[in-house]
Amino acid sequence: MASGKALDIAKAFAHVCVDKEAEDVKVLNVSRLTTIADYFVIATVPTDVQLKVIIEEIETLSKKNKWPLFHVEGDEILWWTLIDADRVIVHLFSPEARNFYRIERIWIDAKEEKF
């Protein structure tokens, strides 16, 4: 079952995405569907500049709050960047990659959380 702290972290990361003008930001509760995470934050990020700023903000927020942040993968180019924050995984997609992978369809049974 998903923890309240993980949901708080997911919502905070989602707000970072919204504040930095990412598009179609969603928080999905995947805790009953997989063991790899409790929540996915998914966002479309139209530019490399936005992507870098969002990654930096999430890293800063994690450090400030002593939240786990294990790995950032794929941040050299804008296509699909994954941020592993333990029970929360952030997926930042270019518009083309979001359309191509349609990650929400893979996790169609996940509950979308309001933030």
N, C-alpha and C positions, 0 to 999 in steps of 0.2 A: 504494500500500500504506500502511496506517495506521502512524503513528509511535508508538513507545513512550511518548514524552512526552505525546502527545495522549491516549493511553489512561490514563496516570497522572492527567492533568487531569480526564478524564471520570469516573474512579473517585473522585477527590477531590470533585467536584461532586455525584456520586451520594451520597457519604457525608454531605455537607451536607444533602441532601434527607432522608435517613433520620434523621439526628440531629435535624432540625427536624420530624419526624413526618409527612413527606409519605408518601403511600401508593403502592404498586405501582410502585416505582422500578426503572427498567431502564436498562441501558447497551447500546446497539445499535451494532455495528460496521457502518457503511454505506460504508466506504471503497471497496469494490468495486462499489457500486451508484450512486454519485453523486460528483461533483467538489466539491460544496458543503461537505462536511465528512467527517471520518473517523469521528466518533462522535456519536450522539445520546444525550443523557440525557433520559429521559422520566419524569415524576412527576405524580401527582395530589395537588393541594394543596387541602384542604377549606376553608380560611379565608383572608381577605385578610391577616390578621395574619401567618399562617405564610408567605404569599407574600412579603410585604415583608421578613421576617426572612431567608428563603432568598436572596432577591436581594441583600440587604446582605451576608450571609455570603459569597456567591460573589464579590461585588465586592471585599470585604476580602481574601479568600484570593488572588484574582487579583493584586491590587495588591502584597500581601506577597511573593508568589512571582514577580512580574514576568511573569505570564502575560498573553497578549493578551485583552482584553475590549473588543470593538468597539461593541456596541450592546445595549441592553435595550429591548424593544418590547412594549407592551401591559401595563405594570405598573400602570396607573391602576385597572383593575378586574380582578377575578378571573374570567377566562374562559380565555385562553390567553396566556401570557407566553413570549416567546422571548428567550433570551440568546445572542448570537453571540460566541463565544470562539474565533474563527478555525477551527481544525480540529474544535472541539467546539461543538455547538449544544444548548442546554438548552431543553426544552419543558416548561413548568409549566402544567398544566391544572386547571381546576375539574373536579369529578367529572362534571358534565353535559357539558362540552366533551370530556373524555377519551372518554366513551361515544359522543358524536356523531361525532368525527373518527376515532376508532379508528386512530390513527397507526401502531400496530404492524402492522395489516393492510396498510397501504400499503407498509411496509418488511418484509414477511413474509420475504423472503430474507436479511435482515440477521442476522448472528450475534449472539446475546445474550452479553455478556461478564459474567463473575462479578466482583464487587467486594467 
